[in-house]
Amino acid sequence: MFKFTKGVLTALAIATVLMMTAAVSLAQTTGSVTMNATVSNFVELTSGGAVTLTGNSGGSVITDGTANSPLAVVVNLGELGPSNTNSFVKLSVPLRLRSNVAYQLNMVSSVAGAGATAFSLTGTDVGFGLTPAARPANLAAGVDTNATPGDPTVGGSTDANGRWVFAGANSTLGAYSVSGAVLSGPRVNQAVSANSNTSLTFPAIFAIKPQFFDPAPAITITAQFTVVAL
C-alpha cells in the first residue's frame, strides 16, 4: 500500500513539473509598439524686426515691426511732393522666413487715392527690391533667387519728361499689380527644434523720389506678401 501511494505521489509530482514546464514554454517573450506620425510642409513669414524710415518730411512709423511676430507694418511716408527735397523717401522692412521645404515668396501691391492723371503717383513711382545676403552656416545650404534688382535707390534715371524711372526689371510696385514671385529658394532651416530662432532674414526696401505729383491728401500704398511651399 505504501509503495502504491508513493508511486501515485511520484506520478503526480512528475505531471505537475511537466505542466509547469509547458506553462513556461508558452509564455510571451517578445512584443512591439507601432507608432504613426506625419511631418507636414512648413513655411512661415513673420516680421524680422523694427523698420527704418529715412528721407521723410513729416510722417512716421505708426505700427513697427516686431521680430517673430505677424508682419503688419503701418507707416506714414509723409510728404512726397516737391517740398520734400530729399533724394528718396525710403522704407526698409525686415522680413523673416522659416521652412522645411523649398519656398517661394510672392507679393502683390496696389496704390489707391493718388489720382488718375498722367501726373498722379502710381505703382511705377514706388521703387521696390529685396537685398538678401548669403545664407549663414546655421541655415540649410542653398542659394536664394532674388527676382528684384535689389535696393531700388541704386541706379535709376529720369525719362524724357523728367520723371524718375527706377532701374531694372521688377524694380517697382507696378511690376506686382498681380501676384508674382520676389524670392525663392531651397529649404531654409536645418533639422532644428520648432522654437529655434534661426531664420532667413532680409530687408524689403520701398523708395519714392519726391516729385511734382498730382496733389492727393490720402494715398494708400499696400504690399501684401505670401510665402508658399514648392
PyMOL commands that set and color helices and strands:
alter all, ss='L'
color gray80, all
select helices_A, chain A and resi 2-25+123-125+173-176
alter helices_A, ss='H'
color red, helices_A
select strands_A, chain A and resi 43-47+52-54+60-63+74-76+89-99+103-112+126-130+145-146+157-158+164-165+180-185+200-208+220-229
alter strands_A, ss='S'
color yellow, strands_A
deselect
rebuild
show_as cartoon
